[in-house]
């Protein structure tokens, strides 16, 4: 296994399936031990002592906010501060208690709402953008979200693709009120098997119900819980002495990076694969984090050779087999798969890389020093074009509106289009992979 894969497997020890980043060094650990006011005033609350949060939400820049009473924490480490220091209008409602729910809005169809932070106090809702209260707020909850009850326990955004439509999940007791942002209608479900959530959080497309100082991960459509839960939040969502995993983890250098496959689908979801793990790249606001391939595509064990997306499906090529998954709230293996690469695409495996450009119906396959075209609308599928290829040792490739990127070790090549790539007689200038692309260290 190459160094990048080994390093990312160490990352799995850090995050397992849910974790927040661990401290980089002992000095940082010491800095986050129990925090107290300097010489006067009461001690600030210490979340490492075990706290039941009132609300959790990312802000518009992806920094996670944790609320407890009059205090809040910004991100996974650091001391508590007063909520009113960031959201001063919260104190304008006398005897209103504490923030009971919060979420970041996902509503790209309405730019005036998208990425706003909603905070809930009893029967009121506040909308903030960059810590500035939006005009007309606070409002009564029913004015903003008709049919949603007051005095909520928790709330969390749920984008289309993870839920059936762009939605917000509102929790009160064992009931979950699913608010459809486009139709402004509410469907109520009772998830008695899930603990009563005092806060809820969406992180890297996964959903967490916090209760006490523990959390339980759940399916946002069914409420189903898979795996061993509850788990202690101090191991995962904050940096605490004597908690956590992989404290000595170091992010790999970009000069050490090597990926096996990369793809971007029609919904803009982008994945990179290295060894038995994958990383979601388009959610960089929530950080770059590695997970086992089997977590998303459970039938695919070990590394893949190539991956490409076409329509609402993702093709994972491993050796001489092709696994086709249907996209949706979750990836599901199409019945009858895997099939052989020759049966599905008319190509003898293995292959080095494969990609489809947006709006096109041809998969371009790189196999050694050959460049193959296969029409995905033809029956049966056969190689329509087989050309000599100017590059060698290509590990992965993808195509988007900006052209084609091909990866070879820690370098990449860029071409304006697949046609120019196929007909090129001279290799493009190799450029180094950057931290912006894969979250490595420059």
C-alpha positions, 0 to 999 in steps of 0.5 A: 500500500502506498504512503498516501493510503497508509496515511489516510488509513491512520486518518480512519483511526482518528475519525473512525466513522464519525470523528472530528480532527484530533489535536496536532500536538501535546501543546495544543492538547494542554491548551484545551484542558479545562478552561476557567475565567482568568482571575475573576468571575465564574468558571466557564463551562467545560465541554470535556467534562461531559455536556448535553448540548442545546443545539449544534450547527455549522455556520456559513463558512463551515465552522461548527457552533456548539450551544449550551445555555448562555455559552457557545463554542466555535469549532472542535476546540477552544474555550467557551464564549457568550452567545451574545458576543456573536448573536447579540440580539438573543439577549433582547428577549427577556427571560427567553431561556436558551437556544433550543435548536439551530441549523444552517439552511440549505436552499440553493433555490432561494439565495436569500435563505441559503446558508443562513443560520437559524436559531430557535428560542421558545416560539421565536426564530432568528435568521443570521448571515455572517452573524448579522440578523436578517431584516424582519427577524425574529419571527414566530416559528409558524410564520417562517415554518408553518406547521412546525411546533414551538419549543423545539428540541433540535433541528438539522438541514437535509438537502435533496439527495440525502432526503427526498427534497430539500428539507429541515428535520425538526425534533420534539420529543420522539416526533420528527417534523419533516419540513419540505422547503419547496412545498412548505408542508410538514410530515410528522414521523415518530422515531421511538427507537431513536433517543430523544435528541437535544441537538442534531447535526449534519456532518459530511453527509451523515446525521447525528442525534446528540443526547447527554454527552453521547450521540447516535448516528441515524438515517435522515429518511427512516431514522434507522440506526446502524452500528454500535451506538451511543458513542461518547461525543468527546471522542469525536466532536471535540478535542479533549485530554484522554479522549479521541483517536490518533493524536499523532496524525499528520496530514500527508504532504501533497508530494506524497499523494497518490489516488486510484480513481476520482469522479464527479457526478451530475449533482456535483458530488466529487469523490477521490479513492485511494486504497480501501478508502475514499474522500468526499471533495466537494464538501471541503467546508466541512473538512477533508476526511477519509472513510472506508469505501465499504461505508458508501459502496458496501459490496466493493472491498479493497481498492478500485481501479477506475470510477466514472459517473453517468446520468444517475449512476456511478460505475466502479471498476475493480479488476475485471468487474464493474459495479454500477450504483444508482445515486439517490439518498444513498447509493444502491447496487443495481440488480445483477451487478457486478458484471465483467468489464468485457460484458458491460463495456466491451473492454478487457480489464484492468484499466487505469482510469475512466471518465465521462464529460458533462452532457456526453454519452461516451466513456473515455478509458485510459489503458496503459498507452491507449485511449479508448472510447465506448458509447454508453448508448450503444447496444452492445457496447463496444470500443468505438475508437482506440488511439495511442495515448501521449501520457503514461502511468495515469492513475485517475481522471475526471472531466467537468465544465473546466475540462479534463484532469488526469492524475499521475502520482503527486502530479496532474495534467489539465486539458480543455476537453476530451477531444483535445486530449485524445488527439494531442501528440505532446503531453501537457505540462505536469502540475503539482497536486495542491492542498485546495484539491485534496486537502494535503499539505503543500 
